[in-house]
Every structure is written in structure tokens, then in C-alpha cells.
Amino acid sequence: MILAIDCGNTNTVFALYTTNKKIKQLVSWRINNDSNRTADLYYPWLLKMFELSKLDIKNVTGVTIASVVPGTLVNIKSLIKKYLNITTLIVNENILDLGIKVNIENPKEAGADRLVNSYAAEKLKISPAIIIDFGTATTFDIVGKDGSYNGGIIAPGVNLSLEALYLATANLPKISLRPLIDKNTSIIGKNTINAMESGIFWGYVSMIEGLIEKIKSVNKYSNYKVVATGGLSNLFKKSLKSIDIIVDDLTLFGLVTLYINNKIN
């Protein structure tokens, strides 16, 4: 089994894959990102997740990691070295070249997850594409037919906006977002919570649709597929007409594929 780890700004996802005939996810677990969580705190949690899933941690033969949080990466690397001691491939460390072109002013600025998504899109044969990743930030990435990363757009994520709305106002409650399907009945809120839900949900729908329209107005991107991924992608799937494909675990698939193609014996 291969353990793929995607360290984001809000959560870190651990996912187990088998790679016998095809890449298949067995299970995934999500834990909030805390740069102060040490290897000794990660291990009991991870061991418990394996036990609950009726899997044996000793059957993990390799680890592949992408991280945008340096502090978390240090602790994850310590976890692997101290408790698993198995081959580990890390994007931008011992996987320095993904085999794709990075066509931006400073390639080092491109986040590991965004590069892995570009790589995965090419391997899944869904490029050229505009990849929308619903994470802490909502990102739009332009991926060429050859998997090249050609820049993108970064906007605040949905949950970030919800948190900001709650923290910056005196009388607005903290809410969680739910999908709104019928705009005729949900666009105008009749109470504070409904008004907030409408503002965030339909505001993001409008932002995403508007940005996709802007991107596709550039002639060379007009026929690009729109691919959605990330934890909140399914929340919007029935309300975003511009989305062609949803690939829930695009980054994790890319990480496992990278491991297979770059394995250190």
C-alpha cells in the first residue's frame, strides 16, 4: 500500500492506495492542520485510523507527500522517519522535476499541490484544463495539453470567507455552508442565517462562473475543460454549469502516480 499525504493550509489528508492493476483508493482520513502537532502526537492518531479501517500499518510500503505548510511537513517527515522508516518521496524535495513545464515568472512560487494537480490532469488525459481547487483558497490553474502549469488565479476560499464574516462583524453568527439549489427560493434571505448562506453560496457561484467566463474569453483557453477538485467541490456541483468534470482526489491521485514513476528502490 502507498500512503499519500496532502498537507494543506487547513487540513492534512492521509489516503491509502493500492497499485496492483490500477490506482485505487482504499480509505482516506482528514485531520486539522496544526504545525505544533509532533510526530509523537500524529502516530497514535494514525495508528487508530488504521485499526478502525481494519488495515495494518505495516503493509505500507511507500509514502508520497505534497505540502504547502513547511512546519507541518517537518513534523510529517519526522513521523515517517521515526515510526515507519520507509521510502518517502516529497514534491519539491526528492521529487524536484515532475516532468512538466512551469510557465510562470518564478517557478519556485508554484505550490506543490498545484503542480501535482497539473501532472495528474495530464496523466488522466483531461488536459488541457482549467482546474478549480476548492481548498483554504479557491484556485484556478491553467494546465496545457502536455500537463504544463501556465499560471492561475488565487481567491479566498469559502470557509475563509465564512470565518472572516463571523469574526469581523458584531452581530452575525458563525454558520456552516450548505448547498442551495433553487435560486428562486434561496437568493433572498428572510432571516440573518439565510441571508449569509445566500451571500456566500451564490456569491461564490457568481465569482466562479464569472472567472471561468473571463478565462475562456481568451481565445486559446476557450475549449479547455473545467475540472473541479477539493473538499468543497461537490457542494457546488449542481449550481455550477461551467464545471465539466469533478475529480475529488486529484492531488492524491497525482501523488501516487508520481510515486510509481519516481520510486527509489
C-alpha positions as CSV (number, residue, x, y, z in Angstrom):
1,M,0.0,0.0,0.0
2,I,1.1,3.6,-0.7
3,L,0.3,6.3,1.8
4,A,-0.3,9.6,0.1
5,I,-0.3,12.8,2.2
6,D,-1.6,16.2,1.1
7,C,-0.7,18.9,3.6
8,G,-2.9,21.9,3.0
9,N,-3.3,25.1,4.9
10,T,-6.5,24.0,6.8
11,N,-6.3,20.2,6.8
12,T,-3.9,17.3,6.1
13,V,-5.3,14.3,4.2
14,F,-3.8,10.9,4.6
15,A,-5.0,8.4,2.0
16,L,-4.1,4.7,1.3
17,Y,-3.8,3.3,-2.2
18,T,-3.2,0.0,-3.8
19,T,-1.4,0.0,-7.2
20,N,-1.7,-3.6,-8.4
21,K,-3.7,-3.4,-11.7
22,K,-4.8,0.2,-11.3
23,I,-4.5,3.0,-8.7
24,K,-7.3,2.5,-6.2
25,Q,-8.0,4.4,-3.0
26,L,-8.8,2.2,0.0
27,V,-9.6,4.9,2.6
28,S,-8.7,8.5,3.5
29,W,-8.6,10.4,6.7
30,R,-8.5,14.1,7.3
31,I,-7.0,15.9,10.3
32,N,-6.9,19.7,11.0
33,N,-3.5,21.2,10.3
34,D,-1.6,22.1,13.4
35,S,2.1,22.9,12.9
36,N,2.6,22.2,16.6
37,R,1.4,18.6,16.3
38,T,4.6,16.5,16.7
39,A,5.4,13.0,15.3
40,D,4.6,11.5,18.7
41,L,1.1,13.0,18.5
42,Y,0.5,12.1,14.9
43,Y,1.4,8.4,15.3
44,P,-1.3,7.3,17.8
45,W,-4.0,9.0,15.7
46,L,-2.7,7.4,12.5
47,L,-2.5,4.0,14.2
48,K,-6.0,4.3,15.4
49,M,-7.3,5.2,11.9
50,F,-5.6,2.1,10.5
51,E,-7.2,0.0,13.3
52,L,-10.7,1.4,12.7
53,S,-10.3,0.7,9.0
54,K,-9.1,-2.9,9.7
55,L,-5.8,-2.2,8.0
56,D,-2.3,-3.0,9.1
57,I,0.1,0.0,9.1
58,K,3.0,-2.5,8.5
59,N,1.7,-3.1,5.0
60,V,2.5,0.4,3.9
61,T,5.5,0.2,1.5
62,G,5.9,3.8,0.5
63,V,4.9,7.4,1.2
64,T,4.4,10.3,-1.1
65,I,3.9,13.9,0.1
66,A,2.9,17.3,-1.1
67,S,2.9,20.2,1.4
68,V,2.3,23.9,1.3
69,V,2.9,24.3,5.0
70,P,6.6,24.0,5.9
71,G,6.0,23.5,9.7
72,T,3.6,20.6,9.1
73,L,5.9,19.0,6.6
74,V,8.8,18.9,9.2
75,N,6.5,17.0,11.6
76,I,5.2,14.6,9.0
77,K,8.7,13.8,7.8
78,S,9.6,13.1,11.4
79,L,6.6,10.8,11.8
80,I,7.6,8.8,8.7
81,K,11.3,8.5,9.8
82,K,10.6,7.7,13.4
83,Y,7.7,5.3,13.1
84,L,7.5,3.9,9.5
85,N,11.1,4.3,8.2
86,I,10.1,3.6,4.6
87,T,10.8,5.1,1.2
88,T,9.3,8.6,1.1
89,L,9.0,10.9,-2.0
90,I,8.3,14.6,-1.4
91,V,7.4,17.1,-4.1
92,N,10.0,19.8,-4.4
93,E,12.5,17.9,-2.2
94,N,13.4,14.5,-3.7
95,I,10.9,14.9,-6.5
96,L,12.4,18.0,-8.0
97,D,11.2,17.5,-11.6
98,L,7.6,16.4,-12.3
99,G,8.3,16.2,-16.0
100,I,6.1,19.2,-16.7
101,K,6.9,22.7,-17.8
102,V,6.2,25.5,-15.3
103,N,5.5,28.6,-17.3
104,I,5.4,31.4,-14.8
105,E,7.8,34.1,-13.9
106,N,9.2,32.3,-10.8
107,P,8.6,28.5,-11.0
108,K,9.5,28.2,-7.3
109,E,6.4,30.1,-6.3
110,A,4.1,27.4,-7.7
111,G,2.6,25.4,-4.8
112,A,3.3,21.7,-4.7
113,D,-0.4,20.8,-4.8
114,R,-1.0,23.0,-7.9
115,L,1.9,21.3,-9.7
116,V,0.7,17.9,-8.7
117,N,-2.8,18.7,-10.0
118,S,-1.3,19.7,-13.4
119,Y,0.7,16.5,-13.5
120,A,-2.4,14.4,-12.6
121,A,-4.6,16.1,-15.2
122,E,-2.2,15.1,-17.9
123,K,-2.0,11.5,-16.6
124,L,-5.8,11.3,-16.5
125,K,-5.9,12.7,-20.1
126,I,-8.2,15.5,-19.1
127,S,-5.9,18.3,-20.1
128,P,-5.9,21.0,-21.4
129,A,-7.9,22.1,-18.4
130,I,-8.8,24.9,-16.0
131,I,-8.6,23.3,-12.6
132,I,-10.6,24.8,-9.8
133,D,-9.4,23.6,-6.4
134,F,-11.8,24.3,-3.5
135,G,-9.4,24.5,-0.5
136,T,-8.5,27.1,2.0
137,A,-8.0,29.3,-1.1
138,T,-10.1,28.8,-4.2
139,T,-7.5,28.4,-7.0
140,F,-7.9,28.4,-10.8
141,D,-5.0,26.8,-12.6
142,I,-4.4,26.7,-16.4
143,V,-3.0,23.3,-17.5
144,G,-1.7,22.8,-21.0
145,K,-2.3,19.6,-23.0
146,D,1.1,18.4,-22.1
147,G,0.4,19.0,-18.4
148,S,2.3,22.2,-18.3
149,Y,1.4,24.6,-15.5
150,N,0.7,28.0,-17.0
151,G,-0.4,30.2,-14.1
152,G,-3.7,30.8,-12.5
153,I,-5.9,32.8,-10.1
154,I,-6.0,32.7,-6.3
155,A,-9.2,33.8,-4.5
156,P,-10.2,33.4,-0.8
157,G,-11.7,30.1,0.0
158,V,-15.4,29.6,1.0
159,N,-14.7,28.7,4.6
160,L,-12.2,31.5,4.9
161,S,-14.9,34.0,3.8
162,L,-17.3,32.5,6.3
163,E,-14.8,32.8,9.1
164,A,-14.0,36.4,8.1
165,L,-17.7,37.3,8.0
166,Y,-18.2,36.0,11.5
167,L,-15.0,37.4,13.1
168,A,-15.3,40.9,11.5
169,T,-18.9,41.6,12.5
170,A,-20.5,42.1,15.9
171,N,-24.0,40.5,15.3
172,L,-23.5,37.9,12.6
173,P,-23.5,34.2,13.8
174,K,-21.0,31.6,12.8
175,I,-22.5,29.3,10.2
176,S,-21.6,26.3,8.1
177,L,-22.4,26.3,4.4
178,R,-24.9,24.1,2.7
179,P,-25.7,23.7,-1.0
180,L,-28.5,25.9,-2.3
181,I,-30.2,24.5,-5.4
182,D,-33.1,26.8,-6.3
183,K,-32.0,30.4,-6.5
184,N,-35.6,31.5,-7.0
185,T,-36.4,30.5,-3.4
186,S,-32.9,31.0,-1.8
187,I,-31.4,34.1,-3.3
188,I,-33.2,36.5,-0.9
189,G,-32.7,35.5,2.7
190,K,-35.7,36.0,5.0
191,N,-33.5,35.8,8.2
192,T,-29.9,36.5,9.0
193,I,-28.6,33.0,8.6
194,N,-30.4,32.5,5.2
195,A,-29.0,35.9,4.0
196,M,-25.5,34.9,5.0
197,E,-25.9,31.5,3.3
198,S,-27.1,33.1,0.1
199,G,-24.4,35.7,0.1
200,I,-21.6,33.2,0.5
201,F,-23.0,30.4,-1.7
202,W,-24.4,32.4,-4.6
203,G,-21.5,34.9,-4.3
204,Y,-19.1,32.1,-4.9
205,V,-21.2,30.6,-7.7
206,S,-21.1,34.0,-9.4
207,M,-17.4,34.5,-8.8
208,I,-16.5,31.1,-10.2
209,E,-18.8,31.4,-13.2
210,G,-17.5,34.9,-13.9
211,L,-13.9,34.0,-13.7
212,I,-14.3,30.9,-15.9
213,E,-16.1,33.2,-18.4
214,K,-13.2,35.7,-18.2
215,I,-10.6,32.9,-18.7
216,K,-12.4,31.4,-21.6
217,S,-12.8,34.8,-23.3
218,V,-9.1,34.4,-24.0
219,N,-9.3,32.5,-27.3
220,K,-6.6,29.9,-26.6
221,Y,-8.4,28.8,-23.4
222,S,-11.9,28.7,-24.9
223,N,-12.0,24.9,-25.3
224,Y,-10.3,24.0,-22.1
225,K,-12.2,21.5,-19.8
226,V,-13.2,22.8,-16.4
227,V,-12.1,20.4,-13.7
228,A,-13.2,20.8,-10.1
229,T,-11.4,19.2,-7.1
230,G,-11.0,19.7,-3.4
231,G,-13.1,19.1,-0.3
232,L,-15.9,21.5,-1.2
233,S,-16.2,20.8,-5.0
234,N,-19.3,18.6,-4.6
235,L,-21.1,21.4,-2.6
236,F,-21.3,23.5,-5.8
237,K,-21.6,20.8,-8.5
238,K,-25.4,21.2,-9.1
239,S,-25.1,25.0,-9.3
240,L,-22.1,25.5,-11.5
241,K,-22.9,25.0,-15.1
242,S,-19.3,25.6,-16.2
243,I,-17.8,22.5,-14.5
244,D,-17.3,19.6,-16.9
245,I,-15.6,17.1,-14.5
246,I,-15.2,16.6,-10.7
247,V,-12.2,14.6,-9.6
248,D,-12.5,14.6,-5.8
249,D,-8.9,13.4,-5.1
250,L,-6.9,14.8,-8.0
251,T,-3.9,15.8,-5.8
252,L,-3.8,12.4,-4.1
253,F,-4.0,10.5,-7.4
254,G,-1.2,12.7,-8.8
255,L,1.0,11.9,-5.7
256,V,0.5,8.2,-6.1
257,T,1.3,8.3,-9.8
258,L,4.4,10.4,-9.1
259,Y,5.5,7.8,-6.5
260,I,5.1,5.0,-9.1
261,N,7.0,6.8,-11.7
262,N,9.8,8.1,-9.4
263,K,10.1,5.2,-6.9
264,I,13.5,4.9,-5.2
265,N,14.5,1.3,-4.8
